[in-house]
Amino acid sequence: MWAEVVVVGGGLIGTSIARGIASRGKQVRLISDDRAGTASPVAAGMLAPATEVAPTELGLLQLNLASLHRYADFAAELAADTGLPVGLRKTPTVSVAVDSDDVARLDDLAEILAGAGVDVERTTGRQVRRRVPLIAPQIRAGLIIDQDWSVDNRLLWSALRAGAEAAGVTRQTGTVTALIRDDDRCTGVELADGSRIEADTVVWATGAWAGDIVGFDLPVRPVKGQILRLKAHQLPIPEVTVRAFVHGFEVYLVPRDSGELVIGATSEDRGFETMPTAGGVGDLLRDARAVLPITAEYEFAEVSVGFRPASASHSPILGPSPLDGLILAVGHHRNGVLLTPITAELIANLVVDGAWPELAAAFNPYQGVS
């Protein structure tokens, strides 16, 4: 079997790349094994370049902002092509603090964002409660970040799969167990059932499992996250995403148009451990109730576990690899949903036109290495 391009990995990143390349006229086969723990259906769907920023990740902030600026057009085009909803909410994120130490952390975040040129609105606890009436009375301060949005990642993933099919992508279920090599070039993949697919180009978008079989150092590890989904039914939910520092812990609450509230997320270096834990669930419920007391009255609908694909720098690894013919789109860590549009654009341009802009060069550790 042969394809011009094989994309390995059927999550948001891989599917969007396959769709982007196919829409440029290439024959694309997408290999997806749908294994447990894939981050795409588990994530909360925050599009949060500002509130996810860390002092050591200001370069990543620019990539995140560039992707957010593409999101509205990306979502509108996908919805128009498929007739399916994608659940994009262009409402702000409100970041809040409970005690004095939490306020100090909130102040640090505000300073980092100001230094990076990101506009935020500082508010008192009373002002936060005017904006989010359901918020707990003990909230002491807040930041309002207009440009941090959210998307329903499950709706987005469904639409992307439909969009990829409409663009001509052939989707195949299977597990890639080896890369086919001709000296220092990747010429295809071999699957667990023994079948082989020859290809001019292989795109590697395998999430937390990225480093398994490539044959060179690709430092991507799984970071376990537990996420809860509550259903409000007839009860009110917040209109905006709420992120909170709660007595030294962090929690976020992301509303859906359906009346669902997504609460996350733990961060645990536990390898590929798929079981939810009582401690993780309890901590999330405790902190959510401290910020939004009404959550105690919602239906507990789901707990799920996913694996963030974390590189050593917590930044994505994109573009050419040490193996000619193998293109990388891995290591997106907690920004996979946010970085979906720009990753698809960058990788499609690289595969089709050979273009690799300066914005992306910082996210490839192999360039210039012989």
Secondary structure by P-SEA (a helix, b strand, c coil): ccccbbbccccaaaaaaaaaaaaaccbbbbbbcccccccccccccccccccccccccaaaaaaaaaaaaacaaaaaaaaaacccccccccbbbbbbbccaaaaaaaaaaaaaaaaacbbbbbbcaaaaaaaccccccccccbbbbccccccaaaaaaaaaaaaaaaabbbbbbccccbbbbcccccccccccccbbbbccbbbbccccccccccccccbbbbbbbbbbbbbbcccccccbbbbbbcccbbbbbbbccccbbbbbbbbbcccccccccaaaaaaaaaaaaacccccccccccbbbbbbccccccccccccccccccbbbbcccccccccaaaaaaaaaaaaaacccccccccccccccccc
